[in-house]
Amino acid sequence: MTRLGRYFRLLDAFGRFALANEMAFRGNFIMRVLVEVLWLGILLVFYETLFTYTKTVGGWEAYPYLFFLGCYYSLEGLIETLFLENAIDFADMVRTGNLDFYLLKPIDEQFLVSLRKIDWSTATKIPLGGAIITFALIRMGWTFDLGKLVGFLALFTCGAALTYSFLLTLSSMSVWLVRNENLTEWWWLFTTLMRYPRENYNYGWSYPLYFVCWYILPVLLVINVPADVMVQAVEPWNIVWLVAAAVLMLYVSRRFFFFALRSYSSASS
């Protein structure tokens, strides 16, 4: 078996084990799914109400904005399903010393720490976001364009990689901060910023925030660039910047993760 195949088999085992745990408490699983659906319904009602009073928000009309929302919801679901619970648990593993058991496994530590648990209750966000995307494109009368679709999927993957890099960096800081409240607060801030088009920040007193979150800590790239490719005018430089930022942050976050592990004091020390 190849090394890559081994990791895919492990991921499949993690997924099946997590699903079995979820199905052991079906009522809890159903309630969590219903909460996600309800939260999406609240968002849709809010934006429907908003666009009854205005035609555009930051230059975005109703259905392109709905497409943007669908992208955000799908990406949030992907990150929460695969990575978020693991990142939050990392602080507890550091505090209790349980991280020792994972570091002894004959497997890449980042893979194991990042993907050991899969939260299936948030996975419903991915198809729900996809349904919103499809609905928005149909209402816009979008003509199928294979090049745009492939470009969107590639950039969406880059956005997901960039988001994961931020999350890995934040969770790695738990080695020094220990408590996970800092992680959840920073993650809430990042997701709040990603939820809105960059045009909402690119003027007046909010411009410094836009500058920082576009060029220095490029959170705003995550959804804006993929959505622009499909429904707005896109600047080639923004595509290059997203791809470069994703590659750079994946490298930096991995290096930072192993640097944090070298600073970790095991339970036996």
N, C-alpha and C positions, 0 to 999 in steps of 0.2 A: 504494500500500500504506500502511495506517495505521501510526503509530509502534508501537502495541502489536503489530500483526501482524508487524512487522519483528522484534521481540524474540522472538516465538514461533517464527518461522522460524529465528532464530539458535540458540535453545535446541534445536530439532529437529536442526539441523546439528551442534551440539555432541554431542548424544546419539548420533547415527548415527556420528560420527567416533570417539567413545569406544568404542562397541560394536564397530566394525571393529577397533580396536586390541586389544580384549579377545579377539576371535575369532582374532586372529593367534597368540595363545598360549593355545589352548583348555585345555591341561592345567593351566596356572596358574590360569585362570579357574575351572575345575571344582574345583580344590583349595581355592580361597578360598571358594567356595560351600559345599563340604563342611565347612569349618571353622565357618562360620556356623551350619549345621544342627547340627553337633556341639555347639557352644556352647549353642544353644537346648535341645538334648536334656539337657545337664548341668543347666541351670537347671530344667527340668521335673522331672528326677529329684530334685533338691534340694528343691523345693517339695512334691513328692509325699511324700517322706520326712518333711518337716517336719510336714505335716498328718496324717500317721499318728499323731503323738504329741500333737497339739492340735487343737481344733476351730476356733479363731480365732487370728488374729495381729493385734493392735491393733484388734480389733473386725471384722476381715475374715474371712469364712469362705472355704473352699477355692476355690470356683468364682468368686466375686467377685474374690478375689485373683488367680486365673488370668486373669480378664478384665483386671485392672490390668496384669499382666505382658504380656499381648498388646498392650495400648495402648502400653506402654513400648517393646516390641520393634519395633512398626511405626513409631513416631515416630523411634526411633534409626536404623532403616533408612532412613527418608526423609531425615534430616539427613545421614547418612553418604554416601548416594548422591549428593545434590546439592551439599552444601556443605563437608563436613569436609576432604576432600583439598585443596580449593581454599584453605581457611583455613590449613591447615598449610603449603602451598606458598607462601603469601603472604610468610612470613618469608624464605624462600630468594630470592624475587623482590626483596625489599628489599635483602638482603645482596649479591646479585650485580649489582643494577642492572637486571635484566630487566624490572622494573616499568615502566621508561621506555617500552618498546615497547607496553605495554597502555594507558598513559596517553595515547598519541598517537592511539589509535583513535577514530573518530567515533561513539562509543557511550557510554552511561552507565558510568562506571568501576566502580561498585558491582556492577552486573549482570555485567560482564565478569569481574571478580575473583572474584565469588561462584560463578559458574556455568560457567566456561570448561571444566571437566572434570566428567564424570559417571562415578561409580564403579558400574558395573553389577553387580559381584560382591556388593555389599551390598544391592542392590535386592531380593534374595530375602527379606530380613527383613520387607519390607512385607506380602507375601501370607502369609508364615508367621505373622506377628503377627495378621493378619486371620483366619487359620484358628483360632488360639487363642481369639480373641475370639468367633468364631462357636460354637466348641465349648463355651466357658464359658457363653454365653447359652442354648444348647440344654440343657445340664445343669442350669441354674438354672430351666428352664421359663419363660423370658422370653417374654411376650406382645408381639407386634409393636406398637410405638407410634411412629407416624411423627413425632410432635412430639419425642419423646425422641431418636429417631435423628438428626433434623435438628439438634437442639440439640447432640448429641454430636459430630457431624461439624464443626459450626461452632466448637465449643470446642476440638476437637482441632486444627483449623486455627490457632486463636489460640495454642494451646500450641506448635505447630510454629513459628509466627512469633516467639513469645517466645524459643524456643530458638535460632533463627537469629540473633536480635538479640544474645543473649549471645555467640554464636560470632563474629559480625562484630566486636563490641566487643573481644573477646580477640585476634582476628587483627589488628585495627588497632593494637594496642599493640606489634606487632612492629616498627613504624617506629622505636620507641625501644629496645625490648628486643632486637631483631634475631634472636635465636635462637628456634626454635619449641618448645623443650622446655617453656617456661613455658605455652604454649598447650595442649599435650597434657596436662600435669599438671592444669591448671585444668579442662579439658574432662572429664577422667576424674573429677575431684571432682564436677562438676555432674551428670554422668550417673549417678554412684553415688547421689547424693542423690535424683535423680528416680526411681530404681528402686523405692523403697519408699513405702508410704502415709504420709501426714503424721502419722497417729496413732502411728507408731513413734517420732516425735520429740517429740510434744506432751505431755511429762510429765517430771518430775524434773530431773536435771542437763542433759538434752538440750534443755530448753525454750528456752534462749537461742539455740541453733542453729535451732530451729523458728521462732522469732520473726524472726530475720534472714532465713532462706530463704523465709519466707512473706510478710513485709511489706516488707523492705528490698531484698533481692535475690531476687525471687519465683520461685526455681527449683522449689519444691514445687508451685506452681500447675499446672505444665505437664501432668502426668498426672492428678493428684488430682481436679481439677475436672471434666474430661471424664468420667472414670470414675465419679465420684459421680453425675453426671446419669443414667447408665444403671443402676447397680447399688446405689447407696447413697442415703441422704437427702442432698439438696443444699441449701445455703443460697443464696438469691438474691444476697446480698452477695458471695459467692465468685465467682459468674458475672460480676458487674459488675467485680470486682477483676481477674479474668483478662483480660477484654476490654480494660479500661483499661490494664493493665500491658502487654499486647501492643502496643496502639497507641502508648503512650508510649515503649516500648523500641525499636520500629521507628523512630520519629522520632529518638530520642536516639542510637541506634547509627549511623544514617545521618549525622547531624551530626558525630558523633565520627569516623567513617570519613573524611569530607572534611577534618576538622580535622587528622587524622593525615597525610593526603596533603599538606597544606600544609607540614607539618614534614619531609616526605621530601626528602632530598638525592639528586638523581638521580646516575647514574653519570658524567654529564658535568660535574658541578659540583665 
